[in-house]
């Protein structure tokens, strides 16, 4: 996040805000350290899309994959995953819904996150 209120918990504030590590610094580091086949993946709020795209493109990285994350099917996208590479490729666009319209985890979300959870509740 960039211009939102910060939580009182300092660790959470550092993890969720870009004060200590702006995307331009991440992109610059990636430009210098990625191999020709390497990829940089960023997760950010969609309101931050213009800044993320500008910073990466100015550092010679091209978007190759974009995933719009929906908290629930039918709701607007609020988070985005963008993957960048030094070598351009056809842009792949996807959508991932966390919950279906009934409020259950979608099969795609379950498959993606099951290695990180002991149990996903319905």
N, C-alpha and C positions, 0 to 999 in steps of 0.2 A: 504494500500500500504506500501511498505517497502523501495524500492530503486528508487523511481521515484521522479521527481521534484515536489516540493510542491507549491500549489497555494499561492498567496500573502495574501489572506483572511485567517487569523489565525484560525477562527472557522472551516472553511472548511478543513484546513490542519490537525487540531486535529481530526476531524471526519473521515477523509479519510486515515490517516497514522497511523502506529502502534508504533510510538515513545513513546507515553504516556501510552500505554497499549498493550504490546506484547502478542501474542497468547499463549505463555507459561504461562503467569500469568493468563490469562482467563481460560486456561485448569486446572491449579492448583486450582484456586478458585472453578471451577465447580466440580472437584474431591472431594473437601472438603464439598461442600454445596448441591450437587444434591441428591435428594432422589433416592432410587433404581429404581424408574420408571421415574425419571427426564431425560430431554434431554437438550443438549447444541447445539444450531444452530449457525453456523458461515457463513458469506457471505464474500468471498474474491476473488481476481484475481486468475485465474488458475496458473499463474506463482508462486504463493505462496503456491500451493498445498502440496508440499513436507514438507515445514515447518509447516503448519497447521496439517497435518496428524501425523508427528513425535511428535509434542508437545502434541497433545491430546492422542496419543497411549502411550507415556511415562508417562502420568498421569492416565493411567488405563481406558481410555475411548475408546470405539470401534465405528467405523463409522457404522451407521445403515441405513442412507439415504443420497444419493448424487443427487443433481439436477444440471445439467449443464445448464447455462443460455446463450442463444444465443440472441444477439441483433437483428438478422434477420435470418430467415430460410435460411439454406445453408451456413451461415458464421461460422467460427470456434468459439468454446466456449472460452469466455474471463473471465467469472465470474462463480463461483460455490457456491452453498449452500450445506453445509455438516452438518448433524445432528449426534450427538454422544450420546452414553449412557454408563452407567456403566456396564449394562448387555448386552452382545452381542445378536444380532438377525440377521436373514438373511438380507444381504445388499440389499437395494432397490435403483435402479438407474433410474433416470428420466431425461428428457430434456424439458426445457421450452423455447419457442421462444417468444420474445417480439413482433416482427413484422413478418408478413408473407412476401413472396417474392415480393408482390406488395407494401409493406411499410405500411400496415394497422395493427393495433393491433390485435393479435390473440385472439380468443375466450377464450383460457385458461388464457392469461395474463389479459384480461378484467375481467374475473371472480375473479381472485386472487386479483386484485388491485382496483376493483370498490368501496369498502368501504372507500378508501383513496382519491378518486378523485370525484369532483363534475361532471366532464365530461371528457371523454377521446376522443380526436379528432381522426377522421379517418385519 
